[in-house]
């Protein structure tokens, strides 16, 4: 029994279905927003939107007891809060880290679709990059 089966057994179908739809949209939009962090004219909008995405994932996955997903989203949300207080685009190391984070959430999306257990977090994702430009 995988993560999708667990969700279906423990939560109303409509809640699970809505989560999966919104989660797919958020994962799909992450990469573009992350790449836009390199652009001065779109930095603020992108960092605020990414913060909102990770906040929403944290809340919804916490409600559904998807603990690894909720914890990683909270971790990233905290780092994005720091970036929200900077005015300049971020460095390549931070972009790469965020893209790797995005890949982890995409992997979990596949796990949900295939009814697998949630993949383990690559612990290299928990090493915060030097966010200085």
N, C-alpha and C positions, 0 to 999 in steps of 0.2 A: 504494500500500500504506500503510495507516494503522497506528496504534499497536497496535490489537488484533491485526492480522495479524502485526506484528513480534513481539509477545508469544507468539502461537501458534506461530510459526516457531522461536522460540529457547528456549521453556520447555515443560515438561510441561503438558498440558491441565489436569490437576487443580490444579496450582499456580496457573495463570492464573485458572481458574474460582473457586477459593477466594479469591484476591485480589479479584476483581471483586465477589463476594458480600459480603465483609467491607468493602471500600471503599464500596460502596453503603450499607451500614448506617451506617458512620461518617459519611459525607457527610450522610445523612438526619438524623442526630442532632445535628449541629453547631449548627444554628440555635437549637434549644431550649436547649442548654447555654449558648450565647453569651448569649441573652436572660436566662437565669437568673443570669448574673454580676451583674446589677443588683440582685438580691435578697439582702439580708444573710443570710437563713437558708439559702440554697442556694449562696452564693458559693464556699465552700471545696470542696464536693463537685463543683460544676460546673467550677471551674478545674482541679482534679485530673483529672477525667474528660477534659476537653479536652486537657490535657497528654498523657494516655495515648493519646488518639486520634491526635494529631499525631505522637507518638513511633512509634506503630504504622505510620502511613502513611509516615513517614520510612524506617523499617526495610524495610518490604515494597517500597516503590517503589525504594529503593536496590538491593535484591536484584534487582529486575526491570529495573534500569537505566533507570528513568523519571526521569532526572536533574532536570529542572525541578521535578517534583512532590516529589522527595526534598529538593531544596534549599529549596524554599519551606516544606515541612513542618518542616525543621530550623530555619529562620529563625523561624517561629512558635513552635516548641517552646522556643527560647531566650527569647522574650518571655514566654511563659506561665510559664516557670520563675521569672522576676522577679515575675509576678503571684501565683504560689503563695506567695510570701513576704510578701504583704500581707494584711491582715485585713479590709479594707473592700471593698465593691463598687466597681467601676471606673466611669470616666466615660463619657459618651455617645460621645465621640470614639473611644475604644478599642473600644466596642461596635460602632460603625459600621465601623471598620477590620477587626475580626474577622468581621463579617458579609460584608464585601467579600472577605475571604480565603475564607470559606465558599463564596461564589459562584464563585470561581476553581476550587476543588476540584469543585464541581458542574459547571462547564463542562468540566473534564477528564473527569468521569464521562460526560458526553454524548459527548465525543470518543472515549472508549473504546467506548461503545455503537455509535456510528456508524462506527467504524473510520477516524476522521480522524486527522491528526497532532495532537499535543497543542497546544492554543492557547498563544500567547505570553502570558507573565505581564504583566499591567498593572503597569508600574513604579511607579505610585502606591502599590501594595501594599507596596513596600519602604521606604516612609517610615513609620517607627515613630511612632505618635501619642504625645502627651504623656499618660502614664498616671497622672498625679497627679489626684486627685479635685478 
